[in-house]
Every structure is written in structure tokens, then in C-alpha cells.
Amino acid sequence: MADFSKFSSNLPARTSEAPIPFARPGNLAAIIGRIEEAVEEETAGLKNDTGYDLKASNARKSRYLYELTRAMKGANEIEFLEEHRDSLARLRQKLAKNEAAILAHLNAVNEVATLLKNAIQRAEADGTYSAGEFGWAS
């Protein structure tokens, strides 16, 4: 069987995944730190950079969450929570700020879309007919 197919020409062939031993707490701390950095960067980017690449940021966060999930396989969740209580509390605060920034961004996008929709409707209206007369108004 070929290592590559026409559908996955850039991807290496699948290999059977051996179970990963539980990651050392230092590795978990590093993964949590990377998640914190990604969340902080996204929050700042949404607030300050109109050209911020949200798609790339989401991909990075997804990758880090995948790493965390893999590292947690077979771990004792209670021990994990106790060992990383402070970093998880910090991450929770950063996620709350990130959520607020995302909501503000979405609200701004919604406002711009509404302004554009209204401008298009005004430009298309010549005063003869309105969509409300035909029951099409929203």
C-alpha cells in the first residue's frame, strides 16, 4: 500500500499510535503556559490589531488544547487540579478577558453588517415600492 494517496498528498501515512505515557507535571505546566500566551495574544490582537488573524489563532489554541488532552490521558484529574490550581486560575481569568474581547469583536462586526445592510437598502430604494408592501421586510 502506498504511503500517500491523492487525497492526502501532503500528509504522512497513518501509523498506529502507541499509548502515550502520562506527561510529567512540568510538561503540563508548559502546555498551560502556551495556552495562556495564545489567549493573551489573541485578546491583545482583537483589541489592537484590525488585521489580526483569528483563524490562525484558533488553530493554535486548538493544537494546544489537543496537546493538553493528550498529556492528560490516564492522569489523575484531582492531582492535576491540585498541582496546577494557580495556573488554571490565571488561565480562567485570561479566558474571561478573551471572551469579553471576542464578544466586543462580534458586536462590532454585527454593527458594521447592520450599517452596510441599511445603506444597501437605502441605495436600492427609489421610493416607488418598499419590501414592506409585499411582506418581505424583516
N, C-alpha and C positions, 0 to 999 in steps of 0.2 A: 504494500500500500504506500502511496506517495506521502511524503511529509507535508506537502502543501496541496491545496485544492484551488480551483478557480474562484471559490467563494471566500477563501481566507488566504490569499496570496501573501499578505504581509504578516500573518500570524504563524508562529511556530506550531508544529504538530502537537496534539494533545498528549500529555503524559499522565500516567496515573499519579495522583497526588498522594504522597505519603503523609500520614498524620504529622502535624507539626507539634512538637512538644511545647508545653506552656512556656510563654516568654518570661524572662526574668523581669522583676518589678522595674528595673532600670529601663528596660525596653518599653514597658507600658508608660512610664513617665515621659520618655522621649516621644512616643506616639501622641500622648495627650498634649505635650508641648507643641508638636507640629500642628495639631488640630487648633489649639489656641492661636498660634501665629496665623494660620489660614483664616480663621474667623476674624481676628483683629484686622488683617489686611483687607478682607472683604468689606468690613464695616467702614474702614477709612476710605476705601475705594468708592463705595457707594455715596459717601458723604462729600468727597472732594474731587473725584475724577469722573467727568461726564463720559469718558471713553473707556471706563473700567470694563474688563472682560469678565462678565458674570458667568458665562458658560465655562470658561477655564477654571474659575474659582470653584464652581460647583463640582467639576470633575476632580479637582484637587481634594476638596472636602470628602467626596465620595471615596476616593482612594484611601485617605487616612482613616475613615470610618471602617473601611474594609480591613485595613491593617489591624485596627483595634479589635475588630470582631475575630479575626484570625488569631490574634495574640491571646484573646480571652478564652478560646476553645479549651475546655477542660479545666478552667480556672475556678477557684472558689470565689464566687461573687462577693461574699461577705468580707473575705480577707482583702479583696481588691478594693472595695469601697472604704475599708478602714485605712489601708495603706495610702490611698490616693485621695482622701477626703478633701484636703486643702486644694489640690489642683483641680479636682472636679467642681468644687465650689467656685473657684476662679473661672473655670470654663463655663459654668452655668451663668455667671454674671456677664461674661463676654457674649454668650449666646443671646441673652436678653437684649443687650445693646444692639447686636446684629439683627435680631428680629425687628427691633424698632426702626433701624435703618432700612431694612428691606420693605417694611410696611410704608415708610415715608416715600421710598422709591416707587413702589407700586401705586401709591396715591397720586404721586406726581405724574406718572405715566397715564393714569386714568384721567387726570385733569387735562393733560395735553390732548389725549384722544377725544375727549368731550369737546374741547375747543375746536379741534380740527373737524369733527363731525358737524358741529353747529355752523362753522364757516362754510363748509361744503353745502350744507342745506340752504344757507342764505344765498350763496352764489348760484345755486341751481333754481331757486325760486324766482319766478318772474312776476309773481303776484296774481296770475290767472287762476291757477289751481294750487291747492295745497294737499299734502298727503292726508291730512285730517278729514278732508271731504270724502275720501274713498275708504276711510277706516284703516289706513296703513300707518298712521302716526304711532309712535311708540310712547 
